[in-house]
Amino acid sequence: MTALGASDIPDRPLRARLAELLKGIRPWDDQERVHLAAAAEWIAGGAPLHRVQKPDVPAMHLVSYFVVLDEFDGRLLLVAHRKAGLWLPSGGHVEPGEDPWDTVLRECREELRIEAVPSAVSGTRPFFLTITPTRGQGRHTDVSLWYVLRSAIDDITSFDEGEFEAIRWLSLQQVLAEPEDILDPHMHRFTRKLMAAIAHA
């Protein structure tokens, strides 16, 4: 097998867009720095970016997470994801040809029944990036762009019950007090980064 040249790589405009988005993320710690470098290499290398068959084809694919924050109350929303068996932010797989922000817009309507409104923390750009092996059947690796949205607690009155068992609003300190093994494995790191961003806003 020969290496791909730049002209052979599919979806070049999208890959350029993703590379730009990654450069705009200021790494929180060494782990995020490593993940950003690995994601940049994966995007530039020409490997498939999008899931084309549930749950694990290809074995590594792109996800948009969105963390909904009530900026007045200082609480964020987590959902009990039925398949993952964890409390996670909302989100979904980026479809072929779709900008990751458009994934946020689509999934927010589908999962939380609201329009996505970007938070002042990072606007329509991703705030955090992780690379995470999933658990359970059909294990694969998610390359996840984390966005921050804003919404009042009272604005979310229903959710996709086929995908989520329940939803919870937690203060940032309450998130950090939750056991790591019931959350996305990077949730504590994200929360600390968000707390620092809010403190310096």
URBELPE-V83206 format. One record per residue. SS is DSSP state (H for helix, E for strand, L for the rest). PSI is psi in whole degrees, 0 to 359 (999 if undefined). OMEGA is omega in whole degrees, 0 to 359 (999 if undefined). Layout:
# URBELPE-V83206
{{SS,PSI,OMEGA} {SS,PSI,OMEGA}}
This chain:
# URBELPE-V83206
{{L,131,180} {L,155,179} {L,148,178} {L,134,170} {L,167,183} {H,325,182} {H,345,182} {H,348,186} {L,127,180} {L,160,174} {L,43,185} {H,319,178} {H,320,179} {H,318,179} {H,322,177} {H,320,178} {H,316,179} {H,319,178} {H,320,178} {H,317,180} {H,318,180} {H,321,180} {H,336,180} {L,354,180} {L,120,178} {L,116,185} {L,138,180} {L,323,186} {L,181,181} {H,325,181} {H,317,178} {H,325,177} {H,317,178} {H,316,180} {H,320,179} {H,317,179} {H,317,180} {H,320,179} {H,319,179} {H,319,179} {H,319,179} {H,316,181} {H,315,182} {H,336,187} {L,351,176} {L,3,177} {L,154,177} {L,140,183} {L,335,192} {L,147,173} {L,128,179} {L,347,177} {E,128,180} {L,145,353} {L,356,197} {L,28,177} {E,118,353} {L,174,186} {L,346,178} {E,127,180} {E,169,193} {E,138,181} {E,145,168} {E,118,171} {E,150,169} {E,126,180} {E,119,181} {E,126,184} {E,128,168} {E,103,188} {L,333,179} {L,315,185} {L,343,179} {L,30,179} {E,150,176} {E,160,187} {E,130,171} {E,150,181} {E,144,176} {E,100,186} {E,123,187} {L,311,184} {L,319,183} {L,333,183} {L,27,182} {E,161,169} {E,122,188} {E,165,163} {L,162,172} {E,164,178} {E,184,180} {E,173,181} {E,140,177} {L,125,181} {L,155,178} {L,131,179} {L,1,184} {L,134,172} {L,140,182} {H,328,177} {H,324,176} {H,328,174} {H,317,178} {H,313,180} {H,314,183} {H,311,185} {H,328,179} {H,318,176} {H,316,185} {H,319,189} {H,323,186} {H,356,176} {L,28,177} {L,164,172} {L,139,180} {L,125,176} {L,118,184} {E,143,175} {L,157,176} {L,342,183} {L,316,184} {L,2,179} {L,221,182} {L,13,180} {L,152,178} {L,147,183} {L,337,191} {E,153,177} {E,139,177} {E,155,171} {E,118,193} {E,122,169} {E,134,180} {L,172,180} {L,166,174} {L,198,183} {L,152,178} {L,42,183} {L,140,179} {L,187,182} {E,126,177} {E,127,168} {E,106,192} {E,124,170} {E,124,182} {E,122,177} {E,157,177} {E,122,177} {E,165,175} {E,142,177} {L,145,172} {L,147,180} {H,318,185} {H,346,182} {H,340,181} {L,105,186} {L,351,177} {L,169,181} {L,171,181} {L,98,184} {L,346,174} {L,331,182} {L,326,184} {E,140,175} {E,327,184} {E,168,172} {E,154,180} {E,140,170} {E,126,182} {E,143,170} {E,162,181} {H,322,177} {H,324,177} {H,322,177} {H,314,182} {H,337,179} {H,347,179} {L,144,176} {L,137,182} {H,331,186} {H,357,174} {H,0,182} {E,168,164} {L,137,185} {L,344,180} {L,8,186} {H,321,179} {H,319,179} {H,314,177} {H,314,184} {H,319,178} {H,321,178} {H,318,179} {H,317,178} {H,318,179} {H,320,180} {H,318,179} {H,319,181} {H,330,183} {L,4,181} {L,999,999}}
